[in-house]
Amino acid sequence: MKNLVCAVALCCTLNATAASAEPWHTLPQTEQQALAPLQPQWSSLPEAQQHSLRQTARQYPKLNADEKRRFLSRLTTWAQLTPAQRQAAREKYRAFSQLPAEKREQVKLMVRQNQTVKAQHPASGVAPVAVQP
């Protein structure tokens, strides 16, 4: 799963400008299912990025239910970002990947702690509701 997430992150960092290679309707059903969050923008994605995403999507059927939910959640989040937000995420990813392993672990710990605090104190002032799948 970790490799799959890395592959998605890597393919999303591509900055190629080639035209669309594959129309959405020609993709196999399993790839459409995995890449559904990107359907509205599929035709505008560079050919190289489409290719990378399709390679990643081929692994989707092998994931368990939790991994599929996580994959789709992350892909949906990525699809909803503005171009500026995506660029900022790419820059953060590049900077993070250049850190020594010890520093990366420290950053991961900090992020987990911040996420825990945010989950306990929602911005809306309304307590979070547990959602069951």
C-alpha positions in Angstrom: 0.0 0.0 0.0 2.9 2.4 0.8 4.2 1.9 -2.7 0.8 2.6 -4.2 0.5 5.8 -2.2 4.0 6.8 -3.3 3.1 6.0 -6.9 0.1 8.2 -6.7 2.1 11.1 -5.2 4.8 10.6 -7.9 2.4 10.6 -10.8 0.7 13.7 -9.4 4.0 15.5 -9.5 4.4 15.2 -13.2 4.3 18.6 -15.0 4.1 17.4 -18.6 1.9 19.3 -21.0 1.0 16.7 -23.6 -2.5 16.3 -24.8 -4.9 13.6 -23.5 -3.9 10.1 -24.7 -6.9 8.1 -23.6 -10.5 9.3 -23.5 -12.2 8.4 -20.2 -14.8 6.1 -21.8 -12.1 3.9 -23.3 -10.6 3.0 -19.9 -11.4 -0.4 -18.5 -14.1 -0.4 -15.8 -11.7 -1.2 -13.0 -9.5 1.8 -13.9 -12.5 4.0 -14.1 -13.6 2.9 -10.7 -10.1 3.6 -9.2 -9.7 6.9 -11.0 -13.3 8.1 -10.6 -12.3 11.3 -8.6 -10.3 12.4 -11.6 -13.0 11.9 -14.2 -14.0 15.5 -14.6 -10.5 16.6 -15.4 -9.2 13.4 -17.1 -9.2 14.9 -20.6 -7.0 17.8 -19.4 -4.4 15.7 -17.8 -1.1 15.3 -19.6 -0.5 12.0 -21.4 2.4 11.0 -19.1 0.3 11.7 -16.0 -2.6 9.6 -17.4 -0.2 6.8 -18.1 1.2 6.8 -14.5 -2.3 7.0 -13.0 -3.5 4.1 -15.1 -0.5 2.0 -13.9 -1.4 2.8 -10.3 -5.1 2.1 -11.0 -4.2 -1.4 -12.2 -3.2 -2.2 -8.6 -6.5 -1.0 -7.2 -8.3 -4.3 -7.4 -5.6 -6.0 -5.3 -6.2 -3.6 -2.4 -8.4 -4.5 0.6 -11.5 -2.5 1.4 -9.7 -0.1 3.9 -6.9 0.5 1.4 -9.4 1.3 -1.4 -11.2 3.8 0.8 -8.0 5.5 1.7 -6.8 5.5 -1.9 -10.1 7.1 -3.1 -10.1 9.5 -0.3 -6.6 10.8 -1.1 -7.3 10.9 -4.8 -10.5 12.8 -4.2 -8.7 15.3 -2.0 -6.0 15.8 -4.6 -8.6 16.2 -7.4 -10.3 19.0 -5.4 -7.1 21.1 -4.9 -6.5 24.2 -6.9 -3.4 24.3 -9.2 -1.7 26.5 -6.7 -2.5 24.1 -3.8 -1.2 21.2 -5.9 2.0 23.1 -6.6 2.5 23.8 -2.9 1.9 20.1 -2.1 4.5 19.1 -4.7 7.0 21.5 -3.2 6.4 20.2 0.3 6.7 16.6 -0.9 10.0 17.4 -2.6 11.4 19.2 0.5 10.2 16.3 2.7 11.8 13.7 0.5 15.1 15.4 0.8 15.2 15.4 4.6 17.3 12.8 6.4 15.3 9.8 7.6 15.4 11.0 11.3 14.0 14.4 10.4 11.2 12.8 8.3 10.2 10.8 11.3 10.1 13.9 13.4 7.9 15.7 10.9 5.6 12.7 10.6 5.2 12.6 14.4 4.4 16.4 14.4 1.8 16.0 11.7 0.1 13.1 13.6 0.0 15.1 16.8 -1.5 18.1 15.0 -4.1 15.9 13.4 -5.0 14.5 16.8 -5.4 17.9 18.2 -7.5 19.1 15.3 -9.8 16.0 15.6 -10.4 16.8 19.2 -11.1 20.5 18.6 -13.0 20.9 15.3 -12.9 24.3 13.8 -16.7 24.5 13.7 -17.1 24.0 17.4 -19.2 20.9 16.8 -17.9 17.6 18.1 -16.9 15.2 15.3 -19.4 12.4 14.6 -18.1 8.8 14.1 -19.1 7.6 10.6 -19.4 3.9 10.1 -18.7 2.5 6.6 
